[in-house]
Each structure stands twice: as C-alpha cells, then as structure tokens.
C-alpha cells in the first residue's frame, strides 16, 4: 500500500469572503481610512496603526492598549486581546 504524500500539489484557494471589500463605518474610518478594504487589508492597516503608535502591550504582546481612536472602535475598552480585536472590528464594517 502506497503512503500518501503530506504535501498537496494543488494551490490553496483564498477565502472569497475575506477578499471581498467591506466599508468601514465612521468610527473605524478614523483609523483605517474611509475607502472599502478587504478584511485582510483592514487588519494590516490596523496593525500598522498599532505599531506606529506603540499600542501593543510590552509585557503581554497579545494585548492591544487603545488610544482615543481605538477606544471608540473597541467599544470603550482600554485594552483588548488580538483575538477580541477582530471580533470588535467586525461590528464596524458594512
């Protein structure tokens, strides 16, 4: 019996739902801009903003410390985890 190869020869298809542009609302637009972006691009822009402003917690890297703009996006929370951030951001897209 031949052993199945663990590597696949077919390329992985991107998730169409993640590639579709979404419109950020006014609160999120203050951070990522007002043009429609895919969810991947939006996450990338959020991380650029977080890194540029030094908002990643230094002791626990999975936490994000919110400034005034991000606090509005995070529903008034001053600190969220990376995983919680994606859930809170999705409430601000159409």
PDB file of N, CA, C and O in Angstrom, chain B, residues numbered from 101:
ATOM      1  N   UNK B 101       0.848  -1.180   0.000  1.00  0.00           N
ATOM      2  CA  UNK B 101       0.000   0.000   0.000  1.00  0.00           C
ATOM      3  C   UNK B 101       0.889   1.238   0.000  1.00  0.00           C
ATOM      4  O   UNK B 101       1.776   1.358   0.845  1.00  0.00           O
ATOM      5  N   UNK B 102       0.669   2.144  -0.920  1.00  0.00           N
ATOM      6  CA  UNK B 102       1.485   3.355  -1.051  1.00  0.00           C
ATOM      7  C   UNK B 102       1.083   4.377   0.002  1.00  0.00           C
ATOM      8  O   UNK B 102      -0.094   4.557   0.315  1.00  0.00           O
ATOM      9  N   UNK B 103       2.090   5.031   0.528  1.00  0.00           N
ATOM     10  CA  UNK B 103       1.843   6.055   1.551  1.00  0.00           C
ATOM     11  C   UNK B 103       1.497   7.378   0.867  1.00  0.00           C
ATOM     12  O   UNK B 103       2.152   7.761  -0.103  1.00  0.00           O
ATOM     13  N   UNK B 104       0.483   8.073   1.360  1.00  0.00           N
ATOM     14  CA  UNK B 104       0.026   9.329   0.781  1.00  0.00           C
ATOM     15  C   UNK B 104       0.993  10.448   1.152  1.00  0.00           C
ATOM     16  O   UNK B 104       1.414  10.556   2.304  1.00  0.00           O
ATOM     17  N   UNK B 105       1.333  11.258   0.198  1.00  0.00           N
ATOM     18  CA  UNK B 105       2.237  12.387   0.442  1.00  0.00           C
ATOM     19  C   UNK B 105       1.535  13.447   1.280  1.00  0.00           C
ATOM     20  O   UNK B 105       0.355  13.729   1.075  1.00  0.00           O
ATOM     21  N   UNK B 106       2.265  14.032   2.226  1.00  0.00           N
ATOM     22  CA  UNK B 106       1.655  15.036   3.098  1.00  0.00           C
ATOM     23  C   UNK B 106       1.553  16.400   2.430  1.00  0.00           C
ATOM     24  O   UNK B 106       0.774  17.246   2.869  1.00  0.00           O
ATOM     25  N   UNK B 107       2.330  16.622   1.376  1.00  0.00           N
ATOM     26  CA  UNK B 107       2.250  17.905   0.676  1.00  0.00           C
ATOM     27  C   UNK B 107       1.241  17.816  -0.457  1.00  0.00           C
ATOM     28  O   UNK B 107       1.158  16.806  -1.156  1.00  0.00           O
ATOM     29  N   UNK B 108       0.489  18.869  -0.625  1.00  0.00           N
ATOM     30  CA  UNK B 108      -0.538  18.921  -1.653  1.00  0.00           C
ATOM     31  C   UNK B 108       0.023  19.587  -2.897  1.00  0.00           C
ATOM     32  O   UNK B 108       0.830  20.510  -2.790  1.00  0.00           O
ATOM     33  N   UNK B 109      -0.391  19.135  -4.077  1.00  0.00           N
ATOM     34  CA  UNK B 109       0.085  19.735  -5.310  1.00  0.00           C
ATOM     35  C   UNK B 109      -0.836  20.849  -5.798  1.00  0.00           C
ATOM     36  O   UNK B 109      -0.433  21.662  -6.629  1.00  0.00           O
ATOM     37  N   UNK B 110      -2.069  20.895  -5.291  1.00  0.00           N
ATOM     38  CA  UNK B 110      -2.996  21.945  -5.704  1.00  0.00           C
ATOM     39  C   UNK B 110      -2.785  23.179  -4.832  1.00  0.00           C
ATOM     40  O   UNK B 110      -2.659  23.061  -3.613  1.00  0.00           O
ATOM     41  N   UNK B 111      -2.747  24.359  -5.445  1.00  0.00           N
ATOM     42  CA  UNK B 111      -2.559  25.570  -4.645  1.00  0.00           C
ATOM     43  C   UNK B 111      -3.786  25.868  -3.788  1.00  0.00           C
ATOM     44  O   UNK B 111      -4.914  25.548  -4.162  1.00  0.00           O
ATOM     45  N   UNK B 112      -3.550  26.472  -2.657  1.00  0.00           N
ATOM     46  CA  UNK B 112      -4.633  26.804  -1.741  1.00  0.00           C
ATOM     47  C   UNK B 112      -5.403  28.002  -2.271  1.00  0.00           C
ATOM     48  O   UNK B 112      -4.808  28.997  -2.684  1.00  0.00           O
ATOM     49  N   UNK B 113      -6.725  27.905  -2.259  1.00  0.00           N
ATOM     50  CA  UNK B 113      -7.568  28.993  -2.757  1.00  0.00           C
ATOM     51  C   UNK B 113      -7.850  29.977  -1.629  1.00  0.00           C
ATOM     52  O   UNK B 113      -8.149  29.554  -0.513  1.00  0.00           O
ATOM     53  N   UNK B 114      -7.763  31.289  -1.892  1.00  0.00           N
ATOM     54  CA  UNK B 114      -8.087  32.266  -0.855  1.00  0.00           C
ATOM     55  C   UNK B 114      -9.586  32.259  -0.562  1.00  0.00           C
ATOM     56  O   UNK B 114     -10.406  31.980  -1.437  1.00  0.00           O
ATOM     57  N   UNK B 115      -9.919  32.569   0.678  1.00  0.00           N
ATOM     58  CA  UNK B 115     -11.310  32.623   1.098  1.00  0.00           C
ATOM     59  C   UNK B 115     -11.973  33.852   0.471  1.00  0.00           C
ATOM     60  O   UNK B 115     -11.562  34.982   0.735  1.00  0.00           O
ATOM     61  N   UNK B 116     -12.985  33.636  -0.346  1.00  0.00           N
ATOM     62  CA  UNK B 116     -13.648  34.730  -1.060  1.00  0.00           C
ATOM     63  C   UNK B 116     -14.276  35.749  -0.113  1.00  0.00           C
ATOM     64  O   UNK B 116     -14.311  36.941  -0.418  1.00  0.00           O
ATOM     65  N   UNK B 117     -14.767  35.290   1.022  1.00  0.00           N
ATOM     66  CA  UNK B 117     -15.395  36.201   1.986  1.00  0.00           C
ATOM     67  C   UNK B 117     -14.372  37.174   2.568  1.00  0.00           C
ATOM     68  O   UNK B 117     -14.707  38.320   2.869  1.00  0.00           O
ATOM     69  N   UNK B 118     -13.137  36.726   2.725  1.00  0.00           N
ATOM     70  CA  UNK B 118     -12.092  37.603   3.265  1.00  0.00           C
ATOM     71  C   UNK B 118     -11.546  38.566   2.216  1.00  0.00           C
ATOM     72  O   UNK B 118     -10.976  39.601   2.561  1.00  0.00           O
ATOM     73  N   UNK B 119     -11.716  38.235   0.951  1.00  0.00           N
ATOM     74  CA  UNK B 119     -11.201  39.066  -0.134  1.00  0.00           C
ATOM     75  C   UNK B 119     -12.178  40.160  -0.553  1.00  0.00           C
ATOM     76  O   UNK B 119     -11.773  41.150  -1.162  1.00  0.00           O
ATOM     77  N   UNK B 120     -13.459  39.991  -0.231  1.00  0.00           N
ATOM     78  CA  UNK B 120     -14.491  40.940  -0.640  1.00  0.00           C
ATOM     79  C   UNK B 120     -14.322  42.263   0.121  1.00  0.00           C
ATOM     80  O   UNK B 120     -14.224  42.255   1.348  1.00  0.00           O
ATOM     81  N   UNK B 121     -14.286  43.390  -0.587  1.00  0.00           N
ATOM     82  CA  UNK B 121     -14.152  44.679   0.105  1.00  0.00           C
ATOM     83  C   UNK B 121     -15.355  44.983   0.987  1.00  0.00           C
ATOM     84  O   UNK B 121     -16.501  44.758   0.600  1.00  0.00           O
ATOM     85  N   UNK B 122     -15.075  45.498   2.177  1.00  0.00           N
ATOM     86  CA  UNK B 122     -16.116  45.925   3.110  1.00  0.00           C
ATOM     87  C   UNK B 122     -15.905  47.401   3.416  1.00  0.00           C
ATOM     88  O   UNK B 122     -14.785  47.907   3.347  1.00  0.00           O
ATOM     89  N   UNK B 123     -16.985  48.081   3.753  1.00  0.00           N
ATOM     90  CA  UNK B 123     -16.950  49.514   4.017  1.00  0.00           C
ATOM     91  C   UNK B 123     -16.846  49.769   5.523  1.00  0.00           C
ATOM     92  O   UNK B 123     -17.752  49.403   6.271  1.00  0.00           O
ATOM     93  N   UNK B 124     -15.733  50.402   5.984  1.00  0.00           N
ATOM     94  CA  UNK B 124     -15.656  50.729   7.417  1.00  0.00           C
ATOM     95  C   UNK B 124     -16.611  51.872   7.761  1.00  0.00           C
ATOM     96  O   UNK B 124     -16.826  52.773   6.951  1.00  0.00           O
ATOM     97  N   UNK B 125     -17.181  51.831   8.967  1.00  0.00           N
ATOM     98  CA  UNK B 125     -18.037  52.939   9.392  1.00  0.00           C
ATOM     99  C   UNK B 125     -17.163  54.127   9.805  1.00  0.00           C
ATOM    100  O   UNK B 125     -15.936  54.039   9.756  1.00  0.00           O
ATOM    101  N   UNK B 126     -17.781  55.223  10.207  1.00  0.00           N
ATOM    102  CA  UNK B 126     -17.051  56.459  10.508  1.00  0.00           C
ATOM    103  C   UNK B 126     -16.046  56.279  11.648  1.00  0.00           C
ATOM    104  O   UNK B 126     -14.964  56.866  11.617  1.00  0.00           O
ATOM    105  N   UNK B 127     -16.395  55.476  12.648  1.00  0.00           N
ATOM    106  CA  UNK B 127     -15.502  55.264  13.798  1.00  0.00           C
ATOM    107  C   UNK B 127     -14.237  54.527  13.367  1.00  0.00           C
ATOM    108  O   UNK B 127     -13.131  54.938  13.719  1.00  0.00           O
ATOM    109  N   UNK B 128     -14.391  53.449  12.614  1.00  0.00           N
ATOM    110  CA  UNK B 128     -13.247  52.670  12.143  1.00  0.00           C
ATOM    111  C   UNK B 128     -12.471  53.426  11.064  1.00  0.00           C
ATOM    112  O   UNK B 128     -11.254  53.276  10.954  1.00  0.00           O
ATOM    113  N   UNK B 129     -13.172  54.235  10.270  1.00  0.00           N
ATOM    114  CA  UNK B 129     -12.524  55.005   9.204  1.00  0.00           C
ATOM    115  C   UNK B 129     -11.486  55.986   9.761  1.00  0.00           C
ATOM    116  O   UNK B 129     -10.542  56.344   9.057  1.00  0.00           O
ATOM    117  N   UNK B 130     -11.646  56.420  11.002  1.00  0.00           N
ATOM    118  CA  UNK B 130     -10.663  57.305  11.628  1.00  0.00           C
ATOM    119  C   UNK B 130      -9.312  56.611  11.780  1.00  0.00           C
ATOM    120  O   UNK B 130      -8.282  57.278  11.880  1.00  0.00           O
ATOM    121  N   UNK B 131      -9.309  55.285  11.800  1.00  0.00           N
ATOM    122  CA  UNK B 131      -8.069  54.524  11.960  1.00  0.00           C
ATOM    123  C   UNK B 131      -7.555  53.978  10.624  1.00  0.00           C
ATOM    124  O   UNK B 131      -6.371  54.114  10.317  1.00  0.00           O
ATOM    125  N   UNK B 132      -8.443  53.359   9.823  1.00  0.00           N
ATOM    126  CA  UNK B 132      -8.004  52.668   8.601  1.00  0.00           C
ATOM    127  C   UNK B 132      -8.309  53.422   7.310  1.00  0.00           C
ATOM    128  O   UNK B 132      -7.874  52.993   6.242  1.00  0.00           O
ATOM    129  N   UNK B 133      -9.033  54.516   7.376  1.00  0.00           N
ATOM    130  CA  UNK B 133      -9.418  55.246   6.171  1.00  0.00           C
ATOM    131  C   UNK B 133     -10.835  54.889   5.763  1.00  0.00           C
ATOM    132  O   UNK B 133     -11.394  53.900   6.234  1.00  0.00           O
ATOM    133  N   UNK B 134     -11.412  55.695   4.889  1.00  0.00           N
ATOM    134  CA  UNK B 134     -12.827  55.521   4.554  1.00  0.00           C
ATOM    135  C   UNK B 134     -13.081  54.726   3.281  1.00  0.00           C
ATOM    136  O   UNK B 134     -14.239  54.503   2.925  1.00  0.00           O
ATOM    137  N   UNK B 135     -12.024  54.288   2.579  1.00  0.00           N
ATOM    138  CA  UNK B 135     -12.228  53.518   1.355  1.00  0.00           C
ATOM    139  C   UNK B 135     -12.518  52.058   1.676  1.00  0.00           C
ATOM    140  O   UNK B 135     -12.006  51.545   2.671  1.00  0.00           O
ATOM    141  N   UNK B 136     -13.323  51.372   0.865  1.00  0.00           N
ATOM    142  CA  UNK B 136     -13.594  49.952   1.096  1.00  0.00           C
ATOM    143  C   UNK B 136     -12.309  49.123   1.009  1.00  0.00           C
ATOM    144  O   UNK B 136     -11.499  49.314   0.102  1.00  0.00           O
ATOM    145  N   UNK B 137     -12.132  48.208   1.953  1.00  0.00           N
ATOM    146  CA  UNK B 137     -10.951  47.348   2.021  1.00  0.00           C
ATOM    147  C   UNK B 137     -11.378  45.911   2.254  1.00  0.00           C
ATOM    148  O   UNK B 137     -12.451  45.657   2.800  1.00  0.00           O
ATOM    149  N   UNK B 138     -10.531  44.965   1.839  1.00  0.00           N
ATOM    150  CA  UNK B 138     -10.797  43.576   2.209  1.00  0.00           C
ATOM    151  C   UNK B 138     -10.471  43.440   3.692  1.00  0.00           C
ATOM    152  O   UNK B 138      -9.764  44.275   4.255  1.00  0.00           O
ATOM    153  N   UNK B 139     -10.982  42.399   4.316  1.00  0.00           N
ATOM    154  CA  UNK B 139     -10.730  42.208   5.751  1.00  0.00           C
ATOM    155  C   UNK B 139      -9.239  42.039   6.036  1.00  0.00           C
ATOM    156  O   UNK B 139      -8.747  42.490   7.071  1.00  0.00           O
ATOM    157  N   UNK B 140      -8.536  41.403   5.137  1.00  0.00           N
ATOM    158  CA  UNK B 140      -7.092  41.235   5.293  1.00  0.00           C
ATOM    159  C   UNK B 140      -6.359  42.560   5.269  1.00  0.00           C
ATOM    160  O   UNK B 140      -5.491  42.815   6.104  1.00  0.00           O
ATOM    161  N   UNK B 141      -6.715  43.418   4.296  1.00  0.00           N
ATOM    162  CA  UNK B 141      -6.098  44.746   4.203  1.00  0.00           C
ATOM    163  C   UNK B 141      -6.448  45.592   5.424  1.00  0.00           C
ATOM    164  O   UNK B 141      -5.619  46.357   5.916  1.00  0.00           O
ATOM    165  N   UNK B 142      -7.679  45.449   5.907  1.00  0.00           N
ATOM    166  CA  UNK B 142      -8.116  46.213   7.068  1.00  0.00           C
ATOM    167  C   UNK B 142      -7.305  45.815   8.306  1.00  0.00           C
ATOM    168  O   UNK B 142      -6.875  46.670   9.080  1.00  0.00           O
ATOM    169  N   UNK B 143      -7.107  44.523   8.478  1.00  0.00           N
ATOM    170  CA  UNK B 143      -6.310  44.038   9.608  1.00  0.00           C
ATOM    171  C   UNK B 143      -4.870  44.538   9.493  1.00  0.00           C
ATOM    172  O   UNK B 143      -4.252  44.919  10.487  1.00  0.00           O
ATOM    173  N   UNK B 144      -4.347  44.530   8.270  1.00  0.00           N
ATOM    174  CA  UNK B 144      -2.982  45.013   8.046  1.00  0.00           C
ATOM    175  C   UNK B 144      -2.866  46.489   8.418  1.00  0.00           C
ATOM    176  O   UNK B 144      -1.898  46.894   9.061  1.00  0.00           O
ATOM    177  N   UNK B 145      -3.856  47.297   8.012  1.00  0.00           N
ATOM    178  CA  UNK B 145      -3.843  48.725   8.343  1.00  0.00           C
ATOM    179  C   UNK B 145      -3.988  48.956   9.840  1.00  0.00           C
ATOM    180  O   UNK B 145      -3.361  49.862  10.389  1.00  0.00           O
ATOM    181  N   UNK B 146      -4.811  48.145  10.507  1.00  0.00           N
ATOM    182  CA  UNK B 146      -4.943  48.249  11.957  1.00  0.00           C
ATOM    183  C   UNK B 146      -3.606  47.980  12.641  1.00  0.00           C
ATOM    184  O   UNK B 146      -3.214  48.704  13.557  1.00  0.00           O
ATOM    185  N   UNK B 147      -2.907  46.936  12.192  1.00  0.00           N
ATOM    186  CA  UNK B 147      -1.617  46.609  12.792  1.00  0.00           C
ATOM    187  C   UNK B 147      -0.579  47.686  12.507  1.00  0.00           C
ATOM    188  O   UNK B 147       0.255  47.979  13.364  1.00  0.00           O
ATOM    189  N   UNK B 148      -0.615  48.281  11.315  1.00  0.00           N
ATOM    190  CA  UNK B 148       0.291  49.398  11.017  1.00  0.00           C
ATOM    191  C   UNK B 148       0.050  50.543  11.999  1.00  0.00           C
ATOM    192  O   UNK B 148       0.997  51.137  12.513  1.00  0.00           O
ATOM    193  N   UNK B 149      -1.214  50.847  12.253  1.00  0.00           N
ATOM    194  CA  UNK B 149      -1.593  51.912  13.185  1.00  0.00           C
ATOM    195  C   UNK B 149      -1.121  51.576  14.602  1.00  0.00           C
ATOM    196  O   UNK B 149      -0.577  52.431  15.302  1.00  0.00           O
ATOM    197  N   UNK B 150      -1.333  50.326  15.017  1.00  0.00           N
ATOM    198  CA  UNK B 150      -0.944  49.887  16.363  1.00  0.00           C
ATOM    199  C   UNK B 150       0.575  49.980  16.535  1.00  0.00           C
ATOM    200  O   UNK B 150       1.054  50.478  17.553  1.00  0.00           O
ATOM    201  N   UNK B 151       1.326  49.505  15.549  1.00  0.00           N
ATOM    202  CA  UNK B 151       2.791  49.535  15.625  1.00  0.00           C
ATOM    203  C   UNK B 151       3.316  50.971  15.582  1.00  0.00           C
ATOM    204  O   UNK B 151       4.214  51.331  16.343  1.00  0.00           O
ATOM    205  N   UNK B 152       2.748  51.794  14.679  1.00  0.00           N
ATOM    206  CA  UNK B 152       3.193  53.179  14.527  1.00  0.00           C
ATOM    207  C   UNK B 152       3.015  53.971  15.817  1.00  0.00           C
ATOM    208  O   UNK B 152       3.849  54.809  16.160  1.00  0.00           O
ATOM    209  N   UNK B 153       1.923  53.701  16.529  1.00  0.00           N
ATOM    210  CA  UNK B 153       1.625  54.434  17.759  1.00  0.00           C
ATOM    211  C   UNK B 153       2.067  53.706  19.025  1.00  0.00           C
ATOM    212  O   UNK B 153       1.785  54.172  20.129  1.00  0.00           O
ATOM    213  N   UNK B 154       2.757  52.570  18.889  1.00  0.00           N
ATOM    214  CA  UNK B 154       3.269  51.828  20.037  1.00  0.00           C
ATOM    215  C   UNK B 154       2.183  51.348  20.984  1.00  0.00           C
ATOM    216  O   UNK B 154       2.333  51.458  22.201  1.00  0.00           O
ATOM    217  N   UNK B 155       1.090  50.817  20.444  1.00  0.00           N
ATOM    218  CA  UNK B 155      -0.062  50.431  21.264  1.00  0.00           C
ATOM    219  C   UNK B 155      -0.063  48.960  21.680  1.00  0.00           C
ATOM    220  O   UNK B 155      -0.931  48.536  22.443  1.00  0.00           O
ATOM    221  N   UNK B 156       0.899  48.179  21.187  1.00  0.00           N
ATOM    222  CA  UNK B 156       0.963  46.778  21.601  1.00  0.00           C
ATOM    223  C   UNK B 156       1.579  46.730  22.999  1.00  0.00           C
ATOM    224  O   UNK B 156       2.615  47.346  23.248  1.00  0.00           O
ATOM    225  N   UNK B 157       0.940  46.002  23.901  1.00  0.00           N
ATOM    226  CA  UNK B 157       1.409  45.912  25.282  1.00  0.00           C
ATOM    227  C   UNK B 157       2.814  45.302  25.314  1.00  0.00           C
ATOM    228  O   UNK B 157       3.062  44.287  24.664  1.00  0.00           O
ATOM    229  N   UNK B 158       3.730  45.915  26.066  1.00  0.00           N
ATOM    230  CA  UNK B 158       5.116  45.445  26.089  1.00  0.00           C
ATOM    231  C   UNK B 158       5.312  44.183  26.924  1.00  0.00           C
ATOM    232  O   UNK B 158       6.200  43.382  26.633  1.00  0.00           O
ATOM    233  N   UNK B 159       4.497  43.999  27.954  1.00  0.00           N
ATOM    234  CA  UNK B 159       4.657  42.812  28.797  1.00  0.00           C
ATOM    235  C   UNK B 159       3.913  41.605  28.242  1.00  0.00           C
ATOM    236  O   UNK B 159       4.431  40.489  28.279  1.00  0.00           O
ATOM    237  N   UNK B 160       2.719  41.814  27.734  1.00  0.00           N
ATOM    238  CA  UNK B 160       1.938  40.733  27.132  1.00  0.00           C
ATOM    239  C   UNK B 160       1.590  41.148  25.707  1.00  0.00           C
ATOM    240  O   UNK B 160       0.641  41.898  25.481  1.00  0.00           O
ATOM    241  N   UNK B 161       2.372  40.649  24.749  1.00  0.00           N
ATOM    242  CA  UNK B 161       2.287  41.081  23.351  1.00  0.00           C
ATOM    243  C   UNK B 161       0.942  40.802  22.678  1.00  0.00           C
ATOM    244  O   UNK B 161       0.652  41.389  21.635  1.00  0.00           O
ATOM    245  N   UNK B 162       0.126  39.933  23.241  1.00  0.00           N
ATOM    246  CA  UNK B 162      -1.173  39.644  22.632  1.00  0.00           C
ATOM    247  C   UNK B 162      -2.222  40.692  22.991  1.00  0.00           C
ATOM    248  O   UNK B 162      -3.342  40.639  22.483  1.00  0.00           O
ATOM    249  N   UNK B 163      -1.882  41.634  23.849  1.00  0.00           N
ATOM    250  CA  UNK B 163      -2.821  42.687  24.235  1.00  0.00           C
ATOM    251  C   UNK B 163      -2.543  43.975  23.473  1.00  0.00           C
ATOM    252  O   UNK B 163      -1.395  44.311  23.180  1.00  0.00           O
ATOM    253  N   UNK B 164      -3.626  44.689  23.159  1.00  0.00           N
ATOM    254  CA  UNK B 164      -3.555  45.974  22.483  1.00  0.00           C
ATOM    255  C   UNK B 164      -4.081  47.032  23.440  1.00  0.00           C
ATOM    256  O   UNK B 164      -5.198  46.919  23.944  1.00  0.00           O
ATOM    257  N   UNK B 165      -3.274  48.063  23.692  1.00  0.00           N
ATOM    258  CA  UNK B 165      -3.699  49.187  24.528  1.00  0.00           C
ATOM    259  C   UNK B 165      -4.315  50.236  23.603  1.00  0.00           C
ATOM    260  O   UNK B 165      -3.679  50.664  22.640  1.00  0.00           O
ATOM    261  N   UNK B 166      -5.521  50.643  23.885  1.00  0.00           N
ATOM    262  CA  UNK B 166      -6.253  51.548  22.994  1.00  0.00           C
ATOM    263  C   UNK B 166      -5.928  53.010  23.279  1.00  0.00           C
ATOM    264  O   UNK B 166      -5.844  53.432  24.432  1.00  0.00           O
ATOM    265  N   UNK B 167      -5.745  53.778  22.192  1.00  0.00           N
ATOM    266  CA  UNK B 167      -5.709  55.236  22.314  1.00  0.00           C
ATOM    267  C   UNK B 167      -7.153  55.712  22.101  1.00  0.00           C
ATOM    268  O   UNK B 167      -8.073  54.897  22.046  1.00  0.00           O
ATOM    269  N   UNK B 168      -7.347  57.010  21.983  1.00  0.00           N
ATOM    270  CA  UNK B 168      -8.710  57.546  21.863  1.00  0.00           C
ATOM    271  C   UNK B 168      -9.455  56.981  20.645  1.00  0.00           C
ATOM    272  O   UNK B 168     -10.630  56.628  20.747  1.00  0.00           O
ATOM    273  N   UNK B 169      -8.777  56.896  19.502  1.00  0.00           N
ATOM    274  CA  UNK B 169      -9.426  56.406  18.281  1.00  0.00           C
ATOM    275  C   UNK B 169      -9.788  54.925  18.398  1.00  0.00           C
ATOM    276  O   UNK B 169     -10.887  54.520  18.021  1.00  0.00           O
ATOM    277  N   UNK B 170      -8.868  54.124  18.917  1.00  0.00           N
ATOM    278  CA  UNK B 170      -9.141  52.693  19.045  1.00  0.00           C
ATOM    279  C   UNK B 170     -10.129  52.395  20.162  1.00  0.00           C
ATOM    280  O   UNK B 170     -10.866  51.412  20.088  1.00  0.00           O
ATOM    281  N   UNK B 171     -10.154  53.222  21.185  1.00  0.00           N
ATOM    282  CA  UNK B 171     -11.105  53.012  22.283  1.00  0.00           C
ATOM    283  C   UNK B 171     -12.544  53.073  21.747  1.00  0.00           C
ATOM    284  O   UNK B 171     -13.408  52.317  22.190  1.00  0.00           O
ATOM    285  N   UNK B 172     -12.788  53.971  20.798  1.00  0.00           N
ATOM    286  CA  UNK B 172     -14.112  54.073  20.176  1.00  0.00           C
ATOM    287  C   UNK B 172     -14.428  52.802  19.381  1.00  0.00           C
ATOM    288  O   UNK B 172     -15.557  52.313  19.410  1.00  0.00           O
ATOM    289  N   UNK B 173     -13.422  52.269  18.670  1.00  0.00           N
ATOM    290  CA  UNK B 173     -13.606  51.038  17.894  1.00  0.00           C
ATOM    291  C   UNK B 173     -13.841  49.854  18.823  1.00  0.00           C
ATOM    292  O   UNK B 173     -14.647  48.975  18.518  1.00  0.00           O
ATOM    293  N   UNK B 174     -13.139  49.828  19.956  1.00  0.00           N
ATOM    294  CA  UNK B 174     -13.219  48.713  20.901  1.00  0.00           C
ATOM    295  C   UNK B 174     -14.378  48.830  21.875  1.00  0.00           C
ATOM    296  O   UNK B 174     -14.421  48.095  22.861  1.00  0.00           O
ATOM    297  N   UNK B 175     -15.304  49.719  21.633  1.00  0.00           N
ATOM    298  CA  UNK B 175     -16.484  49.849  22.479  1.00  0.00           C
ATOM    299  C   UNK B 175     -16.182  50.393  23.862  1.00  0.00           C
ATOM    300  O   UNK B 175     -16.845  50.023  24.830  1.00  0.00           O
ATOM    301  N   UNK B 176     -15.190  51.267  23.968  1.00  0.00           N
ATOM    302  CA  UNK B 176     -14.856  51.895  25.236  1.00  0.00           C
ATOM    303  C   UNK B 176     -13.840  51.139  26.077  1.00  0.00           C
ATOM    304  O   UNK B 176     -13.447  51.616  27.142  1.00  0.00           O
ATOM    305  N   UNK B 177     -13.406  49.966  25.619  1.00  0.00           N
ATOM    306  CA  UNK B 177     -12.416  49.196  26.372  1.00  0.00           C
ATOM    307  C   UNK B 177     -11.028  49.806  26.165  1.00  0.00           C
ATOM    308  O   UNK B 177     -10.680  50.214  25.057  1.00  0.00           O
ATOM    309  N   UNK B 178     -10.238  49.865  27.246  1.00  0.00           N
ATOM    310  CA  UNK B 178      -8.903  50.444  27.131  1.00  0.00           C
ATOM    311  C   UNK B 178      -7.855  49.414  26.732  1.00  0.00           C
ATOM    312  O   UNK B 178      -6.763  49.781  26.298  1.00  0.00           O
ATOM    313  N   UNK B 179      -8.175  48.120  26.874  1.00  0.00           N
ATOM    314  CA  UNK B 179      -7.249  47.066  26.449  1.00  0.00           C
ATOM    315  C   UNK B 179      -8.040  45.844  25.991  1.00  0.00           C
ATOM    316  O   UNK B 179      -8.987  45.417  26.651  1.00  0.00           O
ATOM    317  N   UNK B 180      -7.631  45.288  24.844  1.00  0.00           N
ATOM    318  CA  UNK B 180      -8.258  44.073  24.316  1.00  0.00           C
ATOM    319  C   UNK B 180      -7.166  43.132  23.835  1.00  0.00           C
ATOM    320  O   UNK B 180      -6.028  43.551  23.625  1.00  0.00           O
ATOM    321  N   UNK B 181      -7.513  41.846  23.658  1.00  0.00           N
ATOM    322  CA  UNK B 181      -6.558  40.896  23.082  1.00  0.00           C
ATOM    323  C   UNK B 181      -6.642  40.992  21.560  1.00  0.00           C
ATOM    324  O   UNK B 181      -7.600  41.542  21.017  1.00  0.00           O
ATOM    325  N   UNK B 182      -5.636  40.453  20.881  1.00  0.00           N
ATOM    326  CA  UNK B 182      -5.634  40.452  19.414  1.00  0.00           C
ATOM    327  C   UNK B 182      -6.867  39.752  18.866  1.00  0.00           C
ATOM    328  O   UNK B 182      -7.452  40.183  17.873  1.00  0.00           O
ATOM    329  N   UNK B 183      -7.254  38.668  19.524  1.00  0.00           N
ATOM    330  CA  UNK B 183      -8.376  37.857  19.053  1.00  0.00           C
ATOM    331  C   UNK B 183      -9.709  38.578  19.270  1.00  0.00           C
ATOM    332  O   UNK B 183     -10.616  38.492  18.442  1.00  0.00           O
ATOM    333  N   UNK B 184      -9.812  39.280  20.386  1.00  0.00           N
ATOM    334  CA  UNK B 184     -11.008  40.067  20.682  1.00  0.00           C
ATOM    335  C   UNK B 184     -11.113  41.252  19.720  1.00  0.00           C
ATOM    336  O   UNK B 184     -12.213  41.670  19.358  1.00  0.00           O
ATOM    337  N   UNK B 185      -9.960  41.788  19.311  1.00  0.00           N
ATOM    338  CA  UNK B 185      -9.912  42.944  18.415  1.00  0.00           C
ATOM    339  C   UNK B 185     -10.639  42.650  17.095  1.00  0.00           C
ATOM    340  O   UNK B 185     -11.418  43.478  16.625  1.00  0.00           O
ATOM    341  N   UNK B 186     -10.393  41.489  16.502  1.00  0.00           N
ATOM    342  CA  UNK B 186     -11.026  41.172  15.222  1.00  0.00           C
ATOM    343  C   UNK B 186     -12.545  41.105  15.354  1.00  0.00           C
ATOM    344  O   UNK B 186     -13.267  41.527  14.450  1.00  0.00           O
ATOM    345  N   UNK B 187     -13.032  40.578  16.475  1.00  0.00           N
ATOM    346  CA  UNK B 187     -14.468  40.493  16.719  1.00  0.00           C
ATOM    347  C   UNK B 187     -15.068  41.906  16.861  1.00  0.00           C
ATOM    348  O   UNK B 187     -16.126  42.196  16.302  1.00  0.00           O
ATOM    349  N   UNK B 188     -14.383  42.769  17.609  1.00  0.00           N
ATOM    350  CA  UNK B 188     -14.886  44.130  17.817  1.00  0.00           C
ATOM    351  C   UNK B 188     -14.845  44.960  16.534  1.00  0.00           C
ATOM    352  O   UNK B 188     -15.732  45.777  16.288  1.00  0.00           O
ATOM    353  N   UNK B 189     -13.817  44.747  15.724  1.00  0.00           N
ATOM    354  CA  UNK B 189     -13.692  45.489  14.464  1.00  0.00           C
ATOM    355  C   UNK B 189     -14.788  45.086  13.482  1.00  0.00           C
ATOM    356  O   UNK B 189     -15.294  45.928  12.740  1.00  0.00           O
ATOM    357  N   UNK B 190     -15.157  43.811  13.470  1.00  0.00           N
ATOM    358  CA  UNK B 190     -16.173  43.350  12.521  1.00  0.00           C
ATOM    359  C   UNK B 190     -17.530  44.013  12.763  1.00  0.00           C
ATOM    360  O   UNK B 190     -18.366  44.040  11.860  1.00  0.00           O
ATOM    361  N   UNK B 191     -17.760  44.539  13.946  1.00  0.00           N
ATOM    362  CA  UNK B 191     -19.007  45.263  14.222  1.00  0.00           C
ATOM    363  C   UNK B 191     -19.036  46.632  13.537  1.00  0.00           C
ATOM    364  O   UNK B 191     -20.088  47.267  13.458  1.00  0.00           O
ATOM    365  N   UNK B 192     -17.874  47.086  13.040  1.00  0.00           N
ATOM    366  CA  UNK B 192     -17.780  48.410  12.426  1.00  0.00           C
ATOM    367  C   UNK B 192     -17.650  48.365  10.898  1.00  0.00           C
ATOM    368  O   UNK B 192     -17.261  49.357  10.283  1.00  0.00           O
ATOM    369  N   UNK B 193     -17.968  47.238  10.294  1.00  0.00           N
ATOM    370  CA  UNK B 193     -17.925  47.144   8.824  1.00  0.00           C
ATOM    371  C   UNK B 193     -19.304  46.820   8.280  1.00  0.00           C
ATOM    372  O   UNK B 193     -20.125  46.194   8.951  1.00  0.00           O
ATOM    373  N   UNK B 194     -19.542  47.256   7.054  1.00  0.00           N
ATOM    374  CA  UNK B 194     -20.830  47.020   6.394  1.00  0.00           C
ATOM    375  C   UNK B 194     -20.629  46.079   5.219  1.00  0.00           C
ATOM    376  O   UNK B 194     -21.588  45.747   4.523  1.00  0.00           O
TER     377      UNK B 194
END
